[in-house]
Each structure stands twice: as C-alpha cells, then as structure tokens.
Amino acid sequence: MGDVVLRTAESRELGAVLRFWLAAAENASRPADSPAALHLRDPDALILALDGDEIVGTVIAGWDGWRCHLYRLAVAPSRRRAGIGRALLEAAEQRGRALGGIRMDAMVLDDNEAAHAIWAAHGYRRQDDWSRWIKPL
C-alpha cells in the first residue's frame, strides 16, 4: 500500500471525490451525485485512501442506526491489487462495529466480476433471496 493514509473526507474534498468516481467507480445507471448529499447526514461515512494529496480509493460506510451499508468501494485503476481495497473494507467494518452494527451489506454491481472477488475474499456473500427495488424521487 505504500504511504497510503485512510481518513474521513473533508467537505473541501468532495468535488475531487466526484471526479475520482468518474474514473474509478463504474455504473452509469446511478443517479447524479452531489457534494452536499455526501456530507449532510453523516460526514464520517465517506472514507478516503490518500497517497499524499491524491485520492486513490474510497468507501462509504453508512449507518442508519440499525444496519451498516457499504457503497462506492473504489480504487484507482492504476492502484488496484495493492491492498487499498482491503484496507478500506477493514476501516469500514471497524466503523460499523464501533457504531454498534452487527451486519454489513454492500451494493455491488452484478456484472462487475472483478469486484466480486474482493468481496468474497473478505467474507461477503451474495444474498440470493433479495432484490433491490428503486424509485426515483
């Protein structure tokens, strides 16, 4: 992982996070992101992996007071397979445990087979009996 540091995002970094996701996070069908939405409810949920000032990874470790949810696990394409994703998952799980969570779930694209490997390697399993239902507001 080198000199990569993990910490929560600061509001001044949200624009850079959105630009990072354009290169490192797949899924053209998700709704548009906004910097304010990332920080309004839970500013500590967005965890960054930084190499100096460069964002090289992200994860959102959400907590709704009952359950833990993971979103946007993304690592810069040039930095994949270097332990950054693993470190982000461990930090997210630690946050969930500290908040009182007993289970985490993750949003993972069905066709992102490369991502499936990291989730499986860390003990996550696809839940076959649930489907995500959505409605734009």
N, C-alpha and C positions, 0 to 999 in steps of 0.2 A: 504494500500500500504506500510505501514511501513516507513522505511528510504530510499525508492527508490528515486533516483535523475534522472532527464531526462537531457540529453545534447547531443550535436552533437558528433559523433565519431571522434576519433583522428586516424591518419594513423597507429600508432603503435598498435592499437586495431583491425585492420582489420582481421588478422588471427584468433583471438578469436571470432569475429563475424561469420566468415565462419564456425568455429567449433560449435558455438551456433546453427546456422541454421540446421546443421546435426541432432540435437536433437529436435529442436523446430519448424522447418518450413517444411511442407510437400510439396511434388511434385517432384517425381523422373524424370519427363519429361522436367524439365527446363535445360537450358544449364549450363555448369560448370561456377562457379563464380570465379572471380579473385580479389584479393585485390585492384589492380590498378584500375580496372573498377569501383569500388565503390567510388573512391575519385577523379578521374581525372577531370571530368566535373563539379561536384557540391559537394564539400566536406561537405557542410552543410546539404545535403539532408538526410543523414543517422543519425537518432536519436536513441540513446540508452536509455534504462532504466537500471540503475545500482543500485545494493544493495552492497555497498562497492565497491569492485573490480569485483564483479560478474555481468555479463550481464544477466538480467532477462527478457529483452524484446527489440524489435527493430521495427522500421518502416522506410521505405524510403519515404520521401515526396518530390517527384520530381516536377520540374517546367521547362517547355520547353519554357518559355517566353509568353505563351498563355494559357496553361492549366496546372492543377495540377493533378499529378498522385500518387497514393499510392501503394506501393509494400512492401512485406515482413513484414507485421504486424505479429509478432511472439512473444509469451510469453512462458517462460519456463513452461513445463507441470506441474511442482510442484507449480507454482505460478499463475496459471490461476484462474479466478473468484475473483481476489483480487483488481481489478481496474487499473491494469497496462496497459491493452489494451486500456481502456477508456482514460487514461492519455496520452498515445502515440498518439491516434487519435486526441485528443484535441490539442496537441502540433503540429501535422502535419497540422491540419486545421488552426491554428494560423499562422504557417509559410506561408501557401498558401495565406491567406488573406493579410499578410504583403507584399508579393511579387506582389499583385495585382490580384490574382486569383479570379474568380467568381464561379468556379465549380470544384469539385474534383471527380476523378473516382478512382476505386480500382480494382486491379486484385485479384479475389477471385476464388478459385477452385470450380467448380460446385458441386463436391461430398463432399466438406468439410462443412457439415451441421452445425457442431458446430461453425464454423466461421461465418456462415450466421447470426446467432443470434446477435452477437456483431455489425455487420454492420447494420442490421435492427434496432437495438436498438438506433443507432446513426444517423438514418435518411437516410441511404443509401438504394437504391432500385436497384434490378436487372434491367438492361436495356434489354428488350426482343428483340428489333429490331436491335441489333448489334451483330456481331460475331468477334472474334479476328482471324485474318489471320496472319500466320507466315511463314517465310522462313529463314532457316539457312544461314548465310553468310560465 
